[in-house]
Amino acid sequence: MQKTIEKAANVKGKSNAVWDADLAMAKITIDSIKTNVDEVLKRIAAVGYDSENFRAPDSVYENLHGCCQYDRPAKKE
């Protein structure tokens, strides 16, 4: 999970992600002139991880290794 999220969120010159093991989440820094938070969160969702604003496609999430899956809230209709 850590490497996948870091890879999705790290875009040279636009955003940088570093995994914080104590918090079990990534700390992300962005250049707000070149990108925005939503664009980074969309990239993370595209590799299978939900955020408050974006849900990963079910087909991608279901292909994550079992240890990387978690209880997901039901889809909003």
C-alpha positions in Angstrom: 0.0 0.0 0.0 2.7 2.5 1.0 4.7 2.2 -2.2 1.6 2.3 -4.4 0.2 5.4 -2.8 3.6 7.2 -2.8 4.1 6.3 -6.5 0.6 7.6 -7.5 1.0 10.8 -5.5 4.6 11.6 -6.5 4.5 13.7 -9.7 7.9 15.3 -10.4 7.6 19.1 -9.9 3.9 18.9 -8.9 3.5 16.8 -5.7 5.4 14.7 -3.3 4.2 12.0 -0.9 6.1 10.5 2.0 4.6 7.6 4.0 4.3 8.2 7.8 4.4 4.8 9.4 3.3 6.1 12.8 0.1 7.6 11.3 -0.3 4.9 8.6 -1.0 7.5 6.0 0.9 9.6 3.4 1.9 13.2 4.0 1.5 14.9 0.6 3.0 18.3 -0.4 1.7 19.9 -3.6 2.8 22.8 -5.8 -0.6 24.5 -6.0 0.4 26.4 -9.1 0.9 23.2 -11.0 -1.7 20.8 -9.5 -4.4 20.6 -6.8 -5.4 18.3 -4.0 -8.2 16.7 -6.1 -5.9 15.8 -8.9 -3.6 14.0 -6.5 -6.5 12.2 -4.7 -7.9 11.1 -8.1 -4.5 9.5 -8.9 -4.5 7.7 -5.6 -8.1 6.5 -6.2 -7.1 5.2 -9.6 -4.7 2.8 -8.0 -7.3 1.5 -5.6 -7.4 3.7 -2.5 -10.4 5.7 -1.4 -10.3 9.2 0.1 -13.0 11.5 1.5 -13.6 12.9 -2.0 -12.9 10.0 -4.4 -13.8 6.3 -4.3 -11.5 3.9 -6.1 -13.1 1.9 -8.9 -14.4 -1.4 -7.4 -12.5 -3.4 -10.1 -9.2 -1.8 -9.1 -9.9 -2.1 -5.3 -10.8 -5.8 -5.6 -7.5 -6.5 -7.3 -5.5 -5.1 -4.3 -3.7 -7.7 -2.2 -5.9 -8.8 0.7 -3.7 -7.1 3.2 -4.3 -3.8 1.5 -8.1 -4.0 1.5 -10.1 -2.5 4.2 -13.7 -2.0 5.2 -15.2 0.4 2.7 -18.4 2.4 3.4 -21.2 1.6 1.1 -21.4 3.6 -2.2 -23.4 6.7 -2.1 -26.2 6.5 -4.7 
